[in-house]
Structures are given as structure tokens and as C-alpha cells.
């Protein structure tokens, strides 16, 4: 199981947001998984074409994902995945 | 009916003022910290709509059915999967830029204009939206719609003819005015007489830059637009446009324009310096009014800053109700006039950047 953790800023819109356990194999599958529990949250993270929003970062461990278009980066059991807002503007 | 509430869309949220004993008082803010670029109150359903532009999380649409006491996020318009702007660039909503109901004969219809250039309609009061394919697939779009101040062309104005709800105009920066007479099945450009001095052919049928398109409430055949290249008026529903800019005066460049509710020859603009500078003309704010269809203009300055002023007024940030006008500026000043724009007083000097102002 991988663990998905979220920036606290998303709790403004999803007050019950908490780390999630998932067997998803890719980042894209993770988003589909958390969308079930938190309907609508995927739209905060990716646009309608499924691409990561410009000012959102997703890390697997300490590494930024490499595929921001289709979110195909693989996720394995034991990984920690962080969905963060990018710092922009200083 | 007297409108005694002001909705102010700002960079830091939706601010409300109410009139009480002749004074406009701050009531509160919704969406604190989040840019609210546009609000719309649908008089048919009494639904309040707010368009949010999160820096990180995308554009969101919220509705309130209790006059702003509570807001609910609804699914905003979305471009269908694999919709392409051009050259392989996928279409995603960058901005929710215009909202209108569908007219009295379509009480649950909601129309939303977006950047990049898509018009969306909902037949269930925002429950779901569909892209208007005919306008999106207009043969002019890929080659002759351009980005202006934003990356892509965008629809910032929607006018539904109150006499025939299948008759709709949209204003697009940068493309021009488009009209449908069949409820959106087909669209035609309506830009004859406009000037685009930024194009090789200033008289181009498509590629014009209306900053805001409005209709006179008392006469839907009379259209006005504050354009990038002047102020224009049409008396024949957009079949042809006349340049009504003020020769030698400040009424030329700007973003906002408001039409009088009763008189189809009266309108107001708030001029700015075109177009690289985008500041107040001569570092002073004025409001210009015509009462003869644009033949002549008067500029009014009483109560407005006349030195060291850099404010400009965005396209949705000027509104009128009866003899009262209000506008908000890019530096957070909110001004109000009770005498048809001839004298002004500041309601606040301390608001965030103001995107939109509307009386309800």
C-alpha cells in the first residue's frame, strides 16, 4: 500500500481530508482513488484534460513526478505520495 | 426597483456593501483570500453566481440560493476530453469571464463564456454544462481569434435578446462580436465598422477587440462596445458600427462601459491610456458620459482623484442602476455617484484589486 498525503491548503475545501492508503499503481490511479472518497477533489489537482495544474506539485518520496501530462509515474507499496501546492510568486 | 446591494468581485474575495439610510456600508466578505473575478445574480431564479479563479486549484463556480449567506461549489464548465485550441494545445478552462441567464423563456438556462473562447450552456441551472460546438468550430477561430491581455481569446460578454431568447450576441477578445439567431446553432461575425489598428487589415471581419459589449436595456437594437481601438455604437443590432470615440478627448481607450436603463442614447465609460501603459489618463480619473448616442461626451471629475492616480477600471467593474453608478479600480478604490456620474464619492480606498462591480 502507498500512502497519499495532502497539502493542508486543500483542507479548506475538503475539511475531512486525511492521508489515504491505496493500492493504485500510478499517480493517475491515485487521483481516481481519492476522487471516490472526496468527490470533486481531482478537479483541484488536474485540469479537465487530466494534466497536472500548473501550480500543483506531486512528489513520490522526495522526487517530483516526471509525467505531468498523463500522470503515469509508477507508485509502489510503501511509497509516500505528496500532493502539494507549488510555491509561486515568492 | 431600487437596488441597494453592491457585489464587489476582488482579488481577495467577494465583498458586499449595502445601502442603509443613504450610506453604503461594508457588509462582509465571502471566499476570503480567493480571487472572485465575476458575480452574476440571475433575476429569473434569484440564484447568485460567483466565478473564482484560484491561483493553484483552477477556476471554480459557486452558487448561492440564499442571497450569499451560503455558497455551494458546482462543477464548472469543462472542455470535452481531447478538445484542442490549436496546434496540439489542449483546451482547458483558464477563466470564467461572462455569465448570463438564457432569457425569460428559458428560466433554467445559464450561459458562461470562458477563456479560451468557449461558450457553455446549462439547461438545468448549472447542474451540467455543454460546450457550444458551433461557435467553437467556427471556421474563423483557429486562425483569426487571438489572445489579448490573456493567453487565448476569451468570451467576456453575453447578451440575450429579451424579445427572442434564441438571439444572442457574444463579445470576444480578440475576435469580435458574434451573433446567433437560432439559439447557438450557427454564428456570424458582426464587426463591420470596427477598427483593429493592431492588425495588418484594420477592417478585418474577425480579429477585432471589443473589451465589453452591452445592449441598451430600453432598446435591444442599440449595442455599445468599449473596444481596444475606441468606443463604438450600433443602432441596428450590430449590422454596422459607428466610431463614437471622443475626438481629442479622453473617451477612447478603456475597458468598461455602462448603458442607461431608460435612454438608449446615454452611456458612460471610464477612460484609460492605451495600450502599453494602462493607467489613468494624465494620472487623473474621470468618467465620461454621452447623452446623444456618442456625438458628444462630457467628462466628470468632481470627487475623483486628479493627481498621482494610476487606477484603471476593468471591464466588469462599472455598473449603473437608475441615477446611481459605481465603479471599482485596480488599486482598490470604490467610487459611487448618485447624480448620473456628475459627482463622485469614495466608498472605500482600501479594497483589494477590483474585478467586478454589480448592483443587485
HADDOCK unambig.tbl for C-alpha pairs under 7 A between the chains (distance, minus, plus):
assign (segid A and resid 44 and name CA) (segid B and resid 57 and name CA) 4.47 0.50 0.50
assign (segid A and resid 44 and name CA) (segid B and resid 58 and name CA) 6.30 0.50 0.50
assign (segid A and resid 45 and name CA) (segid B and resid 57 and name CA) 6.23 0.50 0.50
assign (segid A and resid 47 and name CA) (segid B and resid 92 and name CA) 6.48 0.50 0.50
assign (segid A and resid 48 and name CA) (segid B and resid 78 and name CA) 6.01 0.50 0.50
assign (segid A and resid 48 and name CA) (segid B and resid 79 and name CA) 6.58 0.50 0.50
assign (segid A and resid 48 and name CA) (segid B and resid 81 and name CA) 6.96 0.50 0.50
assign (segid A and resid 48 and name CA) (segid B and resid 92 and name CA) 6.17 0.50 0.50
assign (segid A and resid 49 and name CA) (segid B and resid 81 and name CA) 5.68 0.50 0.50
assign (segid A and resid 49 and name CA) (segid B and resid 82 and name CA) 6.78 0.50 0.50
assign (segid A and resid 49 and name CA) (segid B and resid 92 and name CA) 6.87 0.50 0.50
assign (segid A and resid 55 and name CA) (segid B and resid 56 and name CA) 4.97 0.50 0.50
assign (segid A and resid 56 and name CA) (segid B and resid 56 and name CA) 6.25 0.50 0.50
assign (segid A and resid 85 and name CA) (segid B and resid 56 and name CA) 6.64 0.50 0.50
